[in-house]
């Protein structure tokens, strides 16, 4: 397992776990500081209900978390968690009490926050590492998506992606999922280790669906294993249920040349996918939305 070094501490307006609060949830619910420092050790995750910066000190590991529709989530971000920042934390999904890492879903949590940063964390053997799912749409040719705007997902390591737990149409076996959201930037992440996937279950490093004005750039894929269903980046357009067709997606400078699994860039039901200087591109396809029916 990769061990993260301590993130930079914030000098003022900090609540500390465990010095000031015994748990992360207690610090979110009872604290007022804009920054929470999570100390070394093994911790339960939390439901985030306000803007806060969660900063790991000396590589704390989240090994359990709140239940969301049958799966355990490290950090469940509600629609009230705009401007949340998560840095320097290990999400250890090898624990039987954790399935997903950072999770936001308008359908499952009542809203998806805007302007979230998830940077320099480790997601280990998670079914989904980072999930940003905005509100469902009524037609795949909708030109507006609601929720989860302007996320930055940068510099994280995703080691050992596992297809388990959240086995519905929306995922389970993906490092990053961006669904029905605008302005996501997925930058300089690493995808490492074994891909544990079934022969009939789509797995990917980055899965986009209904992603508007999004950029996937300078990511590195160095995985092994996987199945014929593995892709480094899957831009699935409106393929997922209640999804819009992706618009204006840029894939630039990504390196999948060292990926031992089958790696492809796939673009379905999308408008304006732009590929620039990627290594390891295997397949690109464009389709139109057709009659606009929800899938």
N, C-alpha and C positions, 0 to 999 in steps of 0.2 A: 504494500500500500504506500502511496505517496504521502509524505508528512509535510504539511504546510508550515511555513515559518510564521511567526507572530505578525499580525497586521499592525500598522501604526496606531498608537493610542491617541485618544482625543483628550486634551488637557482639562477641559472644563465641561460642565453640564453633562456628566457621565453617571449613569447608574451601573453598578458592577454586580455581576453574578459570579460567586455566591456572597461577596462581601456585603452588599447592600440588600440584595433580595435572594432568597434561596433557590429560585427557579427562574427560567427565562419568561415563563408565562406570568409569574408574579411581577417581574420587572416591567413587562408590557402593560399589565392591568393596573398596577399600583404605583408605578414610577411616572415621572414627568419629564425626565431628561430626554433630549433628542437623540442621545447615544446610549446604547447598552453594550458594555464590554462583557463578553462571555469568557470566563476563565477556563484554564485547562481542565480536562476530565471528560467524562461521559455525561450527557445531558438529555433530558426530554425536550422536544421541540415545543412549538406554541402556535396559537392562532394570532395573527398580527392584525390589530384593529385600529392602529394609528400610524402616522408616519414616524419611522424610527430608523436609526442606523444600528445594525447589529454587527458588531466587530469581534471576531474571534481573537483571543490572546493565547499564543502558544498552542494553536491547533486543537481547539475543543471539538469533540465529536458528538453530533446529535444521533442518537441510536433508537429513539422512539418518538412518537408524536401523536397529535390529535387524530381521531378517526374521521374521515370524510368519505361518505358513501361506501363504506366497507374497506377502505385502504388507510394505512397509517402514513401520515404526512409530516415531514420535518418542520416546515414552516408553511402554514396555510394563510395566504394573504387575501384578506377581504377587500371589498371595494373601498373601504376607508383607509387603506394602507398606501395611498399615493406617496411617492417620493421615498419609499423605503429603500434602504441600502443594506445588502448582505455581503460580508467580506470575511475571508479567513476562517471559514468553518468547514469541518468535515461532516458530510452527510453519509453515515455508514449504514447502507441498506443491506449489508450482510447480516445485520441484526434481524431476528425474526419479528421485531416490533416496529420495523420501518420499511416502507415500500417506495415512497416518493420523496424527493428533496424539497425544493421550493415550488409551491403549487398555488396557482391562482386560476379560478374558473368562475365566470359569471353564472353559468348554469348551476354549479354545485355550491357556490359560496355567496350567491346573491350579487356579485359584482366583481370586476377585475380591475385592480388599481393601475394608475398611470405613472409614468416616469420612475419605474423601479430599476435599480442597478443590482445585478448579481455578479460579483467580480472576485476572482482569485479564491475560489472555493474548490473543494474536492468532493465529487459525487461518486461513491464507491458501490458498485453492484446494485444500482437503483433501476427500477422499472421505468421511471421517468425522472430525470435529474431536475430540469427546470421546465415548468409548464406555465404558459400564459395563454389562457383561453378567454376571449371576449364573448360577447353575447351571441347566441344563435341568430341566424338570418332566415328570412322566409323564402328567399330565392337565391340560387347560386350566382345570378348576374346582378345582385345588389352592389351598388357602388359606394356603400357606406357600412362601416363596421363600428361597433360600439364597445369600448372598454379595452384596457390593456395597452394604451398608447405609449409609444416612446420608451420601450424597455431597452436597457443596455445589458447584454450578457457577454462578459468579457473575461478572458484570461483564466477560465475555469478548466479543471481537469475532470474528465468523465472516464472512469476506469471500470471496465467490466459491465457493459450494458446488459441487462437481464430482462427477458420477456416473461413477466409474471405479474400477478396481482390485478392491476387495472386492465383487464383483458377485453374491454368493450371496443367499439369501433374507434374511439378517440385515442387509443394509445396503449402503453405498456410495452416497453422495450425500446425506448427512445431517449437519447441524451437530453435534447432540447425540443420542446413542442411549442410552436407559435401558431395559434388558431384564431382566426377572425380578429386580428389586431393590426394596428397601424404603426409604422415607424420603428419597428424592432431592428436593433443592430446586434448581430451575433458575430463577435470579433475575437480572433486570436485565442480560441479555445483548443484544447487537446482532447482527442478521443483515443484511449489506450486500452490494452488488455484484451481479454477474450469477449467476444459477443456471444451470449447464450440466448439462442432463439430457436423456436420451433420452425419446422419446414413450411408452415402455412401462416405464419404470423409476421407481418411487416415490421421490421426493426430498422432504425436509422440513427445516425449521429444527430442530425438536425432535421426535424419534420416541420414543414410549413404547410398551412392550409388556410386560405383566406387571409393571406399576409399582404398588406397594402404598404407600398413604399418601404420595403424592408431590404436590408443589406446583410449578406452572409459573406464575411471576408476574412482571409488570412487564418483560417482554421486548419489544423493538422489532424489527419486521420491515420493512425498507426495501429489498427486493431487486427486481431486474428480470429479465426473461427467464423461464426455466423452461418447463414444459409443463403440460398438463392434470393431470399427476400430482403437481404441487407442492402441498404444504400447509405452512402456517406451523408448526402443531403437529398431529401425528398421534398420537392415542391409539389404537393398534391392538389393544389388548386381547391376545387369544391368537392373533392372526393369524399371527405369526411362528412358525416351527417350534419345538417344545418350549417354547412360551410359555404362561404362566398368563394368565387374565383379569385385567386391571387392576382394582384396588379403591381407592376413596376417593382419586381424583385431583381436585385443585383447579386450575382455570385461572382466574387472576385478574389483572386490570389489564394484560393484554397488548395491545399496539397494533400491529395489522397494517393500519391505514388507509392507510399510505404504501407498501404493498407492491404493486409493479407486476406481480408474478406472481399466479397464482391462489392465494388463501389460504383455508384452511378449518380448522376444528377437527373432527376425526373421532373418534368413540368407538365402537369395535366390541368386542363381547364383554366389556364392562366393567360394573362395579358401582359406583355412587355417584360418577359424574362430576359435578362442580359447576362451573358457569361463572359468574363474577362480574365484571361491568364490563370486558369485553373489547371492543375496537374492531376491526371487520373480520371478524367471525364470519360464515361463509358456510354451514356445514353441520354438524349434529350428529346422530348416529344411535346408538342403543343396541340391542344384541342380547344374547341370553343365550348361555350356554356350550353349550347343547344336550346332547348325550350325553356330553360331557366328553372326547371323543377328542382325542388330540394331533394338531396340524396341522403 
